[in-house]
Amino acid sequence: MKRVVVTGIGAITPIGNTIGVYLEGLQKGISGANMITLFDAALFKTRFACEVKGFNAEDHFDRREARRIDRFTQFALVSAAEALADSGLDLEVIDKDRVGVIWASGIGGLATLEKEIEDHVLGSGTPKHNPFLIPKMIADIPAGQISIQYGFRGINYATVSACASSSHALMNAYDYIRLGKANIMVTGGSEATITKTAVGGFNSMKALSERNDEFSTASRPYDVDRDGFVLGEGSGALILEEYEHARKRGARIYAEVVGAAGTADAYHITAPHPEGAGVINVMNYALEEAGMKPEDIDYVNTHGTSTPLGDIAELKAIEKIFGAHATGLNISSTKSMTGHLLGAAGAVEAIACILAMQHDFIPPTINHFTDDPEINPSLNLTFNEAQQRKVKAALSNTFGFGGHNASIIFRQV
């Protein structure tokens, strides 16, 4: 099998629209939550979210192009451009037949679909839909748009597995390079679903926090008073490259991808398995593929959405897998800062793991006020402030509605 390394990263998040600003937000423990500005949320139970701030599409695209692509695709193209520039790849000389794109979104262009329904079904009733409705909406379009923009002719598709989508994209991209089917993969995920439909739908499920008067501290994983996740948006992009290909061109290598796995809970459409059965399996399989022992891991970036059931189930699984080493780990949920980016969460959190390895720190789990008696107090959940630590290996977990689980392990080269 070929070795696979990360040679470029890019991000648009609620706490920073570039890698540098995102890093600063992680180090300082910034909350990305605020009142919703993308639509009038006055009548909704939840009126806040973690929006991307200061993003103007016309700073990146001409007006005509910006109108033809949904916000989630705009995020994808901008973060992919940052990652490609960061990689130092010479796009004029690489073999573009050996460059693929696997890009994820859990939902796709929901804002576009919502607007078309409002305008032409609930509005005038005339079926004069935008000819770009379908290509703006479908979840695979960022992968296609990235390949078209750069001429990448390798494998090209989307992964959709709810909140595990971009972790599965990373895992698939890793496998294509390991199997010798590509030299370079552009991978990641994007989401832009802070819309009436998404907020209303998640509210009806009782999935979202309703702390409208305390929005900045509403995402509080592992706190006894957690009451649901905070919806986020954004994008994360990674350039994966075959190790020898990267070494020969003198690339900067951020980390090596050494293990990745996916499992199913086979339990419930939205609730986690109470004992974390699928999560135990997925971490085990990732460690096995990496040829690592639990004690080789320094940091676990958890799914940690700030829901009553999910947070407990994941920590139970971590204690089961890591045994005595569970209390020697640093564990944190960066969703406490970014909110939940749904299909983009895995990529953005993988980048958080890589930045932790590069800068010797653990991003915090902010907004912790009261311990949960169901959580082992000996676990180091990195509450409220970043901690300095040498991180040689990190594991990232993401899980999605439908019982989809994914774990990815990164290690220093």
Secondary structure, DSSP 8 states (H G I E B T S, - for coil): ---EEEEEEEEEBTTBSSHHHHHHHHHHT----EE--SS--TTSS--EEB---S--GGGTS-HHHHHTS-HHHHHHHHHHHHHHHHHT--TTTS-GGGEEEEEE-SS-SHHHHHHHHHHHTTTS------TTHHHHH-TTHHHHHHHHHHT--S-EEEE--GGGHHHHHHHHHHHHHHTTS-SEEEEEEEE---SHHHHHHHHHTT-B---GGGGGG---TTBTT---B-BB-EEEEEEEEEHHHHHHTT----EEEEEEEEEE--S-SSS--TT-HHHHHHHHHHHHHHT--GGG--EEE----S-HHHHHHHHHHHHHHHGGGGGTSEEE-THHHH-B-GGGHHHHHHHHHHHHHHHTEE--B----SB-TTS-TTS---BSS-EE---SEEEEEEEETTTEEEEEEEE--
